[in-house]
Amino acid sequence: MLNAFLDQCHIYNSNNRSRLTPDQIIDEIDTMFKNLHPDLTPLTKKEVLFYFHIYYSLSNNVVFLDELDFQNVQVTKYLKGYVSMSPTTNKEELIEELAKSSETAPEVVSSWFNIFDTLSSTPFADSNTRYTNPLCPYEYARYQSFTNELRTMQEKLKQVYGGSTTKDSKNESVFGNFSFQTNSDNNKGKDSKTNSSKDNKDGKDNKNNKKNIDIEINFNSSPMRFFQVGVLIGLLSYIVYNLTQSSNNEISFQQFTTDFLSKNLVDKVVVVNNRIAVVELNENGRAQYPHHEGNFYFNIGAIESFEKNLRSVQEDYNVADSMRVPVIYTNEGSTTKMLVNFLPTVLFLGAIYYMTKKATGMGGMGGPLGFGKSTAKKFNQDTDIKIRFRDVAGMAEAKEEVMEFVKFLQNPEKYERLGAKIPRGAILSGPPGTGKTLLARATAGEAGVPFYSVSGSEFVEMFVGVGASRVRDLFKTARENAPSIVFVDEIDAIGKQRSKGNASGANDERETTLNQLLVEMDGFDTSDHVVVLAGTNRADILDRALLRPGRFDRHISIDNPELQGRKEIFQVHLRKIKLKKDIDDDLPGRLAALTPGFSGADIANVCNEAALIGARYNADSVTLRHFELAIERVIGGIEKKSKLLNAEEQRIVAYHEAGHAVCGWYLKYAHPLLKVSIIPRGQGALGYAQYLPPDQFLLSTLQLYDRMIMTLGGRVSEELHFSSVTSGAHDDFKKVTNIAQSMVLRFGMSKKVGMVNYADTQSQDNLTKPFSDETSKTIDEEVQRIVGECHKRCKELLIEKSKEVELVAEELLKKEFITREDMIRLLGKRPFPETNDAFDKYLEKKPAFKNEKPADEKKDDEKEEEK
């Protein structure tokens, strides 16, 4: 095989390259091998390519001998022993030693050493050349690409000139049978050569044919296809003819004088358009050039210089005036020039015709350009949409509501016989990422009726009246294909509350579009069976006329999922993740407990980030630690390893976070603590404490107080342990202020202010305060009082637990982050039961976070330490 590799390289690099295809070369090598070793198993195509790739890598220094890796561990051991040999090493003793250690016969080791000798004898290419041939990786890949392109061309030709669709005209096509054959593998190569030899009646050897192309032309095809082929052939013939004529008949002025004029072979010269001189030969000239078709010609510059040069040449040849060559001037039109000049007009007329054909009419300001036509996309449940309701989790009530629309459209008689009417529409509202559009896509997948999807922003264009025209066209199309569903995504783009007056006097395109939408939704009859679904995350700004019954009868609110909903969403997304075999059996529930307040989009992002983190550390599967890192990244951002804090700053951050942790540990209504870290994160945080808040809807005064005390723990800890406070608590103050203001202005938890709600009674447009200056002063005093009381209680608690704060802070400085298990080890078990049921269900007696790195990350760190 090495000799065959070198022979093919020499042939390929020589000037006389072989015209054999790679598959034919493999056949030759196989035949040669059979002749040399008839008692051995014949080579396969895969084996030949494998050996050639090895020798290519060795000869061109792509891979060295000691870098080869064998699947058999013993062979790899033999290779290491072979490579480690020095000139003074006794080869026989080394073979005996390797045979003894591997418990094999010395003949086996010796045979492998002979193979290594052959591999090591591969010559190296120099800097100017390289060893390569058609069976090497790059050349063979190029050959395969070429054959694939041929197959693609064949398929395209079959599609364009394929057979008729009727049974009676079986072969009605211009190219009824267009095929090629390549020796794609060893056996196919043999078959193709055998078949070609049978078909060759003259006995010619087709061994070197790269491909066999059979073209069968049927003259019963349609006239249009013959016309297309005829035009193509005619254009090609015209171009080729002009090129050949131009190259054969063009001469220079010097050739004209020496070869024609001096020998008296010219009858006359015709100057065409003052640029080209055409030489017409006399009888002697035509007899001397009998096989030449057409007249010779040459280009001239100015007419005066041409006449002067021609006159001087004839004077030099002493040609009498009566015998001199006549010159005739003529003007001829150029077909090419005429076509080029007329081409812009043809293109313009074609564009006008195309736009006229595509026009939707002048009604509704559509105009000939079709701006008024709806841009809604129609989806088919069989091909376009693959999402079903089983792929949508965490919103059981919303699915039930939407599914009723689908059932009504699929079987309207079931409801109409009881006197029920189809609901006109439904608004899907909720925070971003909760799955409103996903639910609509699942509805399109489940419904056996046409589903039209359009974005609210697509109705608004720069042209007046386009939005209203598109609304009309959309509902017209939906009614024509009823029963059907129309989904308007982000309807707040056109459904905002209409202003009371128009001070500018200009036309408001958005209001016109909304008015048309209101008319269409309340104008079509219930028998049309058209349902309108709309999605928005800003339902509060929609116009009241749009939300009334008769237009959008149902308002489906889709909030962030609770614990069970998050668990179901994790189950959907974890199907696509390759998980570790011995991972937690209740992984979806555990992850759902660790992600309170997450939307469906956040959960999908966590699963994707976990897979990315696993791939980053070259893991074979995704482990629990990868999910924990993904949750941290989604909540706090990426770790800022480049943000290095000095020792003093690190100490301040450690005591700050220790204050939060200790307050939360000894407060009854604090959330369960999961992790405390002093590693800087991407959102500007120098450290953070992660808690597990429950899915809670009612908050008592004591709970709000405990939450504010825990939030103030960081600043109070700085006050107790350092001579000066820092700016690190500004985000804590923001949270505390919001809670205190809500208690006074929204929750009625202040006796002085009373049971009033000043926060939510004012509209956004009204900039005046809904209370007097005296009440404003009382509100400020109450907010200050609540915050002051929380600060006082927090300070008392941290003074009492000063030793605990020291322990936690020192542990943070030592490890950079600590988990709940570390807190239990340092401070003992928390004296209060946890307020989150999910904690007891999924995380009790389990480490929420492991205080260690992934195994792949550890390996990387060990490699760095070795370096």
KARAVEN-V591259 format. One record per residue. SS is DSSP state (~ for helix, > for strand, _ for the rest). Layout:
BEGIN
<<SS> <SS>>
END
This chain:
BEGIN
<<_> <~> <~> <~> <~> <~> <~> <~> <~> <~> <~> <~> <~> <_> <_> <_> <_> <_> <_> <_> <_> <~> <~> <~> <~> <~> <~> <~> <~> <~> <~> <~> <~> <~> <~> <~> <_> <_> <_> <_> <_> <_> <_> <_> <~> <~> <~> <~> <~> <~> <~> <~> <~> <~> <~> <~> <~> <~> <~> <_> <_> <_> <_> <_> <~> <~> <~> <_> <_> <_> <_> <_> <~> <~> <~> <~> <~> <~> <~> <~> <~> <~> <~> <_> <_> <_> <_> <_> <_> <_> <~> <~> <~> <~> <~> <~> <~> <~> <~> <~> <~> <~> <_> <_> <_> <~> <~> <~> <~> <~> <~> <~> <~> <~> <~> <~> <~> <~> <~> <~> <_> <_> <_> <_> <_> <_> <_> <_> <_> <_> <_> <_> <_> <_> <_> <_> <~> <~> <~> <~> <~> <~> <~> <~> <~> <~> <~> <~> <~> <~> <~> <~> <~> <~> <~> <~> <~> <~> <~> <~> <_> <_> <_> <_> <_> <_> <_> <_> <_> <_> <_> <_> <_> <_> <_> <_> <>> <>> <>> <_> <_> <_> <_> <_> <_> <~> <~> <~> <~> <~> <~> <~> <~> <~> <~> <~> <~> <~> <~> <_> <_> <_> <_> <_> <_> <_> <_> <_> <_> <_> <_> <_> <_> <>> <>> <>> <_> <_> <_> <_> <_> <_> <~> <~> <~> <~> <~> <~> <~> <~> <~> <~> <~> <~> <~> <~> <~> <~> <~> <~> <~> <~> <~> <~> <~> <~> <~> <~> <~> <>> <_> <_> <~> <~> <~> <~> <~> <~> <~> <~> <~> <_> <_> <_> <_> <>> <>> <>> <>> <>> <>> <>> <_> <_> <_> <>> <>> <>> <>> <>> <>> <_> <~> <~> <~> <~> <~> <~> <_> <_> <_> <_> <_> <_> <_> <>> <>> <>> <>> <_> <_> <_> <~> <~> <~> <~> <~> <~> <~> <~> <~> <~> <~> <~> <~> <~> <_> <_> <_> <_> <~> <~> <~> <_> <_> <>> <>> <>> <>> <>> <_> <_> <_> <_> <~> <~> <~> <~> <~> <~> <~> <~> <~> <~> <~> <~> <~> <~> <~> <~> <~> <~> <~> <~> <~> <~> <~> <~> <_> <_> <_> <_> <~> <~> <~> <_> <_> <_> <_> <_> <_> <_> <_> <_> <_> <_> <>> <>> <>> <_> <_> <_> <_> <_> <_> <_> <_> <_> <~> <~> <~> <_> <_> <_> <_> <~> <~> <~> <~> <~> <~> <~> <~> <~> <~> <~> <~> <~> <~> <~> <_> <_> <~> <~> <~> <~> <_> <_> <_> <_> <_> <_> <_> <_> <>> <>> <>> <>> <>> <_> <_> <_> <_> <_> <_> <~> <~> <~> <~> <~> <~> <~> <~> <~> <~> <~> <_> <_> <_> <>> <>> <>> <>> <>> <>> <~> <~> <~> <~> <_> <_> <_> <_> <_> <_> <~> <~> <~> <~> <~> <~> <~> <~> <~> <~> <~> <~> <~> <~> <~> <_> <_> <_> <>> <>> <>> <>> <>> <>> <_> <~> <~> <~> <_> <_> <>> <_> <_> <_> <_> <_> <_> <_> <_> <_> <_> <_> <_> <~> <~> <~> <~> <~> <~> <~> <~> <~> <~> <~> <~> <~> <~> <~> <_> <_> <~> <~> <~> <_> <>> <>> <>> <>> <>> <>> <>> <_> <_> <~> <~> <~> <>> <_> <~> <~> <~> <~> <_> <_> <_> <_> <_> <_> <>> <>> <>> <>> <_> <_> <_> <_> <_> <~> <~> <~> <~> <~> <~> <~> <~> <~> <~> <~> <~> <~> <~> <_> <_> <>> <_> <_> <_> <_> <_> <_> <_> <~> <~> <~> <~> <~> <~> <~> <~> <_> <_> <_> <_> <_> <~> <~> <~> <~> <~> <~> <~> <~> <~> <~> <~> <~> <~> <~> <~> <~> <~> <_> <_> <_> <_> <_> <>> <_> <~> <~> <~> <~> <~> <~> <~> <~> <~> <~> <~> <~> <~> <_> <_> <>> <_> <_> <_> <_> <_> <_> <_> <~> <~> <~> <~> <~> <~> <~> <~> <~> <~> <~> <~> <~> <~> <~> <~> <~> <~> <~> <~> <_> <_> <_> <_> <_> <>> <>> <>> <>> <>> <>> <_> <_> <_> <>> <_> <_> <_> <_> <_> <_> <>> <>> <>> <>> <>> <_> <_> <_> <_> <_> <_> <_> <_> <~> <~> <~> <~> <~> <~> <~> <~> <~> <~> <~> <~> <~> <~> <~> <~> <~> <~> <~> <~> <~> <_> <_> <_> <_> <_> <~> <~> <~> <~> <~> <~> <~> <~> <~> <~> <~> <~> <~> <~> <~> <~> <~> <~> <~> <_> <_> <_> <_> <_> <_> <_> <_> <_> <_> <_> <_> <_> <_> <_> <_> <_> <_> <_> <_> <_> <_> <_> <_> <_> <_> <_> <~> <~> <~> <~> <~> <~> <~> <~> <~> <~> <~> <~> <~> <~> <~> <~> <~> <~> <~> <~> <~> <~> <~> <~> <~> <~> <~> <~> <_> <~> <~> <~> <~> <~> <~> <~> <~> <~> <~> <~> <~> <~> <~> <_> <>> <>> <>> <~> <~> <~> <~> <~> <~> <~> <~> <_> <_> <_> <_> <_> <_> <_> <_> <_> <~> <~> <~> <~> <~> <~> <~> <_> <_> <_> <_> <_> <_> <_> <_> <_> <_> <_> <~> <~> <~> <~> <~> <~> <~> <~> <~> <~> <~> <~> <_>>
END
